């Protein structure tokens, strides 16, 4: 069986989504279409057998494809000062 591999872009999208960014925000950050981001997510999910973003992050971490402890969540203030 061949080794599982996600493209650098697929990993980047998973990390940004795991940090809390929406598809639209990721598309703006990476200068591409939200549809392209959805495609990267779908292909990553298919490759590792995930059915949700949380599942994809857990599987990618368990498979050694990314270290979820290195993902820095975005901080959005709930109540402005």
Secondary structure by P-SEA (a helix, b strand, c coil): cccccccaaaaaaaaaaaacccaaaaaaaacccaaaaaaaaaaaaaaaccccaaaaaaaaaaacccccccbbbbbbbcccc
